[in-house]
Amino acid sequence: MEMPDGMLAHVKAVVATKLRRGESFMLTWKHTGDAGASSIWLQPSIPLRFVFDVADHGPLESEYLQTLARAANSSGGLVLEWDAALPVDRRPREVFAA
């Protein structure tokens, strides 16, 4: 899946924190251009790979991190919508379940 750069940097931080704590959760993203969505279950035993186009993607914004973390801790899991992303002035772009 590809996502805006600023969003991926923040998602990576939230995912890494949850998995480091041994917490599993659902990650859902809405498809761009249609009404569909995809969901994956993330748990510490599943390897992940984050691929960035640039090495320095800038500082993380604490308010956005807190918003994502609250969602990841909810019963509905972390739901990503590209339209609700941070301004896309940074360029990390892909996350894969390996």
Disulfide bonds with the S-S distance in Angstrom:
none
